[in-house]
Amino acid sequence: MHHSSFASLVLASTVVAQVPSLALDGEYHVGQIGIEVLSASSPPGFVEFVTSTRGTLLIHPDFTWASTKNEHTVDASSSVSHQVTSDSGNYRVGIDSSLLLAAGSSTSGSDLTWLTVKPDASVLLGVSSDLGPESWIRIGIRASSGRQYSDLSGSYYFASVRYVYGDPSGVVTIARSGVATFDGVGSVSLTGTEREVDSLGTIVDRAVSFSGPYTITSTGGLDIGGMLEGGFSANGDLFFGIGNDAAATSVELMVGARIGPSYDFADLAGKWSRFDLALDNTVWFGPTAAMTFGLVEVDATSPTTGSFSGTVRRIESSLAGVTSVPLSPWSLWVDLGRLIAVPSRTLSPSGEARWDLPVPTNPIWLSNDVYTQVLIIDPGVSGGLAMTAGLQTVFCR
């Protein structure tokens, strides 16, 4: 019999429609959780593992970044490692508030992180956009001085995901959601439900509750009950925590958003960046880890109803290998009066094709856009032709 189950954590942030003037100069509290599963490309002796990191990210206006973080890793044999690591590299800012971090000196190489930046640069959300066996999701909240306990008070909706080793057949996923209440002076309580999915696909639902202390730092750092360590925003509307037990055979990420007085769909209307980290446990073939990311636009039709549309990309990693899957049907965008055709290309062994687009020097290009779309001959899809989404290039001073 085939058993499968699915648990995921979804994060979203508003975005702007044009190239933003982002104040990307400062320090962020960052947290990340991920899983690397066995795949066809895994090296000999590879062992599946889950991992989390908690630390700081420094972003500089010269398009460089650096980070220092505590990295916690648990492999399939429940062996635990906990170490401090450092990274650095370059970044670039794209349209719709996208931020691409690259390890090393080039943003065209590997080890890429695709993030979105809230318009006021207070929050970073994202996933890995590298086609590799490791899947993860990341959140960053800007640090600033003068934080007080009263900044983090009231009730918050929270969601968390936890990956645990110790089950004989593999990883166990525990997803929680509910309400967290901070009293503004150092005590917090959580009530909600959790769903546990083991490596055989067995599902157990139960109620959860917790009460205990929380501590903050003057720059927005946060510790919840000595179990989760993270950060909170300057306006107190958002917090996150990463499991911080150096001996634990699990990793955990929790995110909470303040409960407001009232909401309707008009509050949600607009463009959003959406990120999803999911783990599907399957008996016969091992787990499938997946990241989904892209842009979604929400339209309000009434205070209580609405619709959404968008284009997202899904990267899956499993024993069969790593695949990138478009989840939305693409449209073909053509203006026959201004069509520029380029020579065809053959995919490289790694599945890539590249076209150069030199930055023009003629000022006539200012305030003009170039739209690019790639058509792929693919016998594996209906009609034998696949296509990418449209890419907008904006030339500006």
N, C-alpha and C positions, 0 to 999 in steps of 0.2 A: 504494500500500500504506500502511496506517495503522500507525504505530509509536508506542508510548507506553511510558514507564517511570516508576517511582515510587521516591522516596527520602524518608525521613522521619526525624525525631528525636523520640522520645517521652520525656517526663519525668513523674514521678509522685511524690506526697508523701502521707504519712498525714494524715488529718484527724480532728477530733473531732466528736461527734454533736450537741453543743449550742453555743450562743453562747459562744465561748472568752473567757477573761480573758487577753488577749494583752498582753505587755509591749512594745507597739509604740512604743518610744521609743528611737531610736538610729540608728546609721549602718549601711548595707549596701553591700557591694561588689556591683555589678550588671553584668550583661552581657545583650546582646540581639542577635538576628540576624533579618533579615527580607527580604522581597522584595515589590516592588510591580509588578504586571503590567498590561499594557494591558487596559482594560475598556471596556464600552459607555459608562460615565460619565466616562471620562478626558477632561480638557480638551484642546483643540486644542494640538498641539505636544508633548504629553506623551511622555516617554521612559521606558521600563521601567528599573528599577534594583534593585540589591540594597544592603543597608545593615547595618551593625553598630554597636553602641554599647558603650562600657565606661566606667564611672564610679562615682559614689556616689549613694545615695538616703538622704535623711534623713527619718525618720518621727517625728512629734511627737505627744504625747498629746492635743493640742488638735484632732486630726483634720485636720491640715495636713501637707503633705509638700513637699520640694524636692529637686531633683537637679541635678548637674553631670556632664557626660559628654563624652567624645570620640566624635564621630559620623563614621563612615567610609562613604562612599557611592560606588558604582560604577555608571554607567549603561550602557545597551546599546552605546554607542559606545566603551566602555572609558575614558571620562572619569572621573577620580577627584577627589573632594573630601574633605577631612579638616578638621573644625572642632570647636571646643568650644561646646557649647550648654547652656542652663539651662532648667529647667521647674519649675513649682510648681502646687499645687492642693490640693484637699480629698480626703478618703477616708472610707469607711465600712466597718464590719466586719459581715459577715452570718453566718448559720448555717453550720455545717460549715467553719469557718475561712476563709471567702471574704473577700477584701479587694478593694474596688473603688476604684481611683485614678481621679480625674477631673482633667483640666487645667482650671484656672480655679477659680471660686468655688462650683461646684455639682456634685454627683455625679449629677445627672439629665441632664446635657448630653452632648456628644460627646467624642471623644478619651478613651475609657474603656479601662482596663486591668483585666482580671479575673485576680486572683491567688489562690492559696491559701497559707496560712501554716502552717508546721509548728507543732504545739502548743506547742513551747518558743520559738516566734518566731525560730528560728535561720535558717530558709530560707524564701525566697519563690519561687514558681514561677507562671508564668502566660502568657497570650496577650492580644492585643487583642480586646475584645468589641465593638468598633465595626464596623458594617457598612460597610467601606470597602475600597478596592482593595489596601491594604497588609496583608500577613500577617506576623506575627512571633511569636517565642517569647522569654521572658525568665526569667532566674534571678538571685536575689539571695541572698547569704550574709552574715550579720551580722558586722560588724567588732567587734573587741575588742582590748584591749592585751595585751602580754606574750607574743605568739606567738614560737615558736622553730622552728628547722629540724627538730628531732626530732618536732614535732607532725605533720609531714607526712612519713610514712615508711611503707614497706611496699608491697604490691601493690594496684592498683586496676583494676577494670574501667572502660574508658573508651569513650565513643561521641562522634563528632563529625560535623558536617555543614558542608560548605564550598560556597559558590556562587562560580563563576568566570566572568568574561566574557573574550572573546577568540575563542570559537567563532564562525564566520561567521553562524550562524543564531540564536544566542542564548546563554542561560546554560547552563553545565555544572554538574552537581551531583556532589560527591564525598562519600560517606559512609564513615566509618572506624569500626572497633571493634577492641578488643584489650585488652592488659594494659599498664599503666604502672607502673613500679617506681621509687619515690623512696628514696634511701639515707639520708635524714635529715640529710645534711650538705651537700647542694648539687648532687648529680648525679641525673639521671633518664634512664630508658630506656623506649622504647615499642616494642612489637611487636604486629602484628595484620594485618588485611586492609582493603582499601579497594575500594569499588565506584564507578566513574566512569560517569555517564550523560550523554551529550552531548545537544545540542538536537534531534538526529534520533532519539533513543531508543536509540542504540548503547550497549551495556553492556560495560565492561571491568573485570574483577576482577584484583587484584594484591596481593602481600604488601607490607607497609610496615614500616619500622623506623627508629628515631631514638634517638640518645643525645646528651646534652649537659648543660649546667648549668641549674639553676633557682635563683631568688632569691625571698625573701619579705620582707615588711615586718612590723613589730611588731604591726600591727593586722590581719594576715591577708591582705594583698595578695600576689599570686603572679605571677611572670614565668617562663615556661617557654622556655628557649633563645632568649630575645629575640624569639620569634615569637608567643607567646600571653600575654596579660595578663589576670588575673582575681583570684580569691580562693579561700580555703579555710576550712573550718569550724573552730571552736575545738577540737573533739574530733578533727580530722584525718580525719573519715570521708568528706568530700565536697570536691571542688574543681571549678572551672570556669576556662576560658580563652577569650579573644576574640582573634582575629587582630589584631595591633597594628602591622603594617607600613603606614605612612602612604601609601606609593606603590603598594600592591598593588592589582591589578584583581580582587580576591576578598575575601570576608568568611567568617569561620569561627567556630563555637562548639564547644568541647569540654567535656564533663562527665565526671567520674570519681567512682566510689564505691569505698570500701575493700573488699577481699575479706576476709570473715570466716572463722573456722575451719570452720563448717558452717552450712547452712541447711536448713529444710524448710518445707512450706506453712503450718505453724502460725505461722511468723515473718511471713508475708504476710497472714494473716487480718485482716479489718477493712475500714474505708472508706478509699479513696484518691481523691485528685484526680488526673486524668489530662490531660496536655496533649500535643499532637502538632502539629508543623509539617511539612508535606509539599509537595513540588513534583512535579507530573506533567508531563513534557515530551511534547508532542504535535506532530507535524509540521504538520498542516494547520491547526490552530486556535490555535497558540501555547500557552504553558505555563498550567497551572492551579495556583495556590497555594491551600493549604487549611490551616485551623487547626481542630483538634478539641479540645474540652474538656468536662469534666463529672465526675460522681462514679461510681466503680466500687467495688463491694463484693466482696471475695474471701472465699470459704469454703473451709476445708481439710477434705477428706474422708479424707486419710491423709497421712503425712509426704511422699509424693512425688506426690500428686494433689490436685486441687482444682477449683473452679468459680468463675466470676465473673458478675456481672450489674451493670447500671447504665444510666444515661441520659446521653447525651452530645450535644453540639451541634457541627455542622460548618459553618464559614463558608468558602465557596469564592469565589475571585476569578479571572476569566478574561476573554477577549475578549467573552464573552456577557454579562458583568456580574457583580455580587456577589449571592450567594444564601446564605441560612441554612437548613441542612437538618438536621432531627432524624434521628439514625441509629438510634434505638431505638424500638420500638413503645410508644406511651404507653398507660397505663391510665386509665380514668375512675374517679375516687374520689368517691363520693356517700354522705352520711349524710342520709337523708330526714327524720330527726327534727330535724336542726339545719342545714337548708339555707337559705342566704341568697341570693336571686336579685337581680341588679343589672340595670339597663337595658342593652340591647345598644348597641354602638358600631359606627360605620363606619370602616374604615381610612382614615388620612390618605394623601395622595399618597406619603409616604415609607414607607408600609406599617406604621404604628404605630396602636395604639389605647390609650387611657389611662383608668384609673379611679382616683379619689382614695380613699385610705384614711386619714382623719384619725386622729391618735394619740388614743385615748380618754382621758378624765380620770377616769372612774369606776373606783375601785379594784377593782371586781368582775372586771375584765378581767385582773388580775394572775394569773400562772400559768396563763393560758388561751392557746390557740393558735387562729389563724384559718388555714384552708387555702383556697387560691384556685386555680381552674383555669378556663381560657378555652377555649370551643368556637368554632371558626371554620367558617363555611360556605365550602367550597372545592371547586368542581366538578372540580378537577384531581386529587383523591385518591379512592381507593376509597370508595364510599358517600357521597361528597360532603361529609363532615364530618371536620375535623381538630381536634386538641386539643393544648394545651400540657401540659407536665409539671405536677405539683402544686407550688404555692409555699406554704411554711409561714411565717407571721408570728408571732413570739413576743413577747408583751407582758411586759416585766419592769421592775423598778425601775432 
